[in-house]
Amino acid sequence: MSNNYTKSNSIDIEFDRDHIWHPYTSMLKPLPNYPVTHARGTRLHLASGESLVDGMASWWSALHGYNHPRLNRALQEQSEKMSHVMFGGITHAPAVELCKKLIAMTPAPLDKVFLADGGSVSVEVAIKMALQYWFSQGHTQKHKIMTPRKGYHGDTFAAMSVCDPVNSMHSMYRGFLPEQIFVPQPQSAFNGEFNEQEADELAHYFAEHHGDIAAFIIEPIVQNAGGMNFYHPAYLKAVRALCDQYDVLLICDEIATGFGRTGKLFAVEHADISPDIMCVGKALTGGYMTLAATLTTDKVARGICSGEAGVLMHGPTFMGNPLACAVANASLSLLQENDWQQQVGNINLWLQQLTRCTEFDAVVSVRTLGAIGVVELDTNVDVAKIQRFFVANGVWIRPFGKLIYLMPPFVSSEQDIETLCNAIYQAIAEKHY
């Protein structure tokens, strides 16, 4: 039997179905995959000829859309110099420039940068930083991480250990993962009144467990894959105050929320706080390359490096990849030049069209924040069924659980957002879910 499955003029979808594992998809009953031949601006072009308005920004990363000439040029120019070089014992201009940009953009006093391969790895590094910091200070009992329920921080093992232990996609690993300390999910809504009992409850957990806790990790303001929960900034303020009171490091996972998505450059700015460690990724390269970063303070860095090991015990092969750093530099420059605040403000205004969906009994709630729009249903969505409808209606939207949501590219037009919102409305009206 031949191993050459390639078809010269089309994408071999049968091979894909039989041999290639896609994210969170069964090999026994795989969800349909739609062959994309190219993408430009806010459009994905399928092999079958359809042009789809992208409502996902490739899992929230493609801020500037696709095939952007500035980002293309950055990749091409860097590839002609060097695509990769080891970061051990070597440095290069794209990495130095990127770290300067990140320190300038993120809240003080974050001024030390570890360049990681992707979001989950940056969380692994953040957890290692926290554990190694306390180990180096002689507090070896501080080896637990505290976190709210319904959080999501990635698919690698330390990251999985701080995802929701019961209702998350990783609950089947319970017993094998490190056992962390979970506090109740934030409840007070972003635009509502803050229930002070939440702060009191947090204080109880800190008082009881602080001796064992190395760090508290949280997605600031938006719990993303855990249910698109937009919670009150006062909750985050309370966490920061309790971390200070009980000598616990605060890790903020800005992988999904960073670079303007919530209407602030970083979501921690809604609460006017700064973490001890911050993870960024996804939109860092404008959706072009896998790259993330973990930032921390001089205090934490010195604490780690003054210990027995003398170094942070992590070093990926592709750390500081020059191609990824070069395109990240171009993307961050573009973010500032494009007036992202105006872009996000416009998208938020246009997303208000989703409120029409509240007329349906099946809709539990509609909520928006920055360039995020969410319609929550009272039942889980049939992804294959609703995606067929969306593709037939010229949009790319990927729901999960009970949520149909939008996180479009920042360059989306009013017509793009209207097309996306109308498709969601029609899908619910005609019960294509």
Phi, psi and omega in degrees: 000133182288144175265002181271098184262001187286133172256133188290327188250002181205168176274128183282088185290332177293317176299315179304313182296322187274338191231344188248125179275124175259164184304128174051046182231139179284142171278347178274315179227072185292146172291151178298145174240133184261120184290120176261131179262327178195166180217144178208137181060237179255017185246135169256131183250123183271156178299332180278000173106344181290148173245122187248133171287125185274120177259002186250344185050041181048066184053050164075018186252329188274073184300321188261015184077198188248151174059043182283129185300324179294316182287322175301316182294321179299318178296313183297314182296320180290322181297333179282347176263303175189133178277325178206149171208143181302146182267353177282113179079001182225146171227173181202162187300316181301320180291317180297315180298318181297315181295324175299316180297316183296318179295322180291327185276325187275161183295141171294150005260036177290113184216014174235135189234128171248119181273123185245171184286322184193180187302310181300320180294323179295327175290318175305314181296318180299316179294318176300317179303313182296313181296316183289330177301309183289324175301317181292337177272001180086007180261068186291344179285343180275083187230014178249156174246135176256144184199154176287151171295160180069018176274163174217130184226007176129178190252356175277171198291314177295321178297318178299327184294340178252010167278163183307128188282346185245310190258004182272173178291350183252010186296336181293344180269004180301134183102331177262325179287156172303140180272115182258180182252121184250136176250164181301151177298141173303136185246323184294128184289153184306314184263008181261199176268145179275130177274110184298341177298333177296318178294320178296319180295318176301316180301322178299314180296319179295317181299322184282325192244357191302331180296337181258351191266124173277319184204158171249123180249138183206147168276115185290127172073322181235115167277110194278272184296345177281000177139012180051052180270114177267107186252168190287135178303333180298331176297314180294322176299318180296319178300314180300315181297319180290324175298319177294316183296320187254011175060055178237137178284144177253121175254123175251122181268096181260022183302316180270329189267344185290161176068040166097353189301325184266004183100348169244154181303317171229142188296334178300338181292338175298329181256000180055046178232166175231136178277172172277332179219136179228137176253133174229155180185219178043271186285358185306319179256015182067022178084010184272318187222156174281125180194143175212174178212148172242120180253147176213181184266165176299323180300313181292317181299315179294322179298319179294312189279353176269359182272190185302316182289324180079352181217161170281126189275069176199144180190086182293150178304316184262024177300132177067029181309124185298322178299312181296318180296320181296314181288329176296318177300316179295320181294316180292324175296317180296322179303313181289318183293330184279002182057066185301329180299318179293317179301311182292320178300318178297314181299318179299319178298315182291330180291347179297343175302336180296339182298340176302333184293344181293348179288347181267137180298331183287347183269120179281315180198159170234131180216148178225152174204122183055229180262043178232130174231134186228131169244117181259126179263172179268005179212157178295144181278140169278100189299313182300317183294311184289330180290326174301317179296315181298315180298318179297337180254016169078028178225155173244109179225133183239092180289167168212145181058233179264008190252128166251116188225161178234133167223074189284165172302150180294340181274006180298142178270169176300322179294321177303311184293322177297318178298316180296313181295320178297321180296320178295315179303313182293322180300320179285317181301321183262008175056050177268022183245000000 
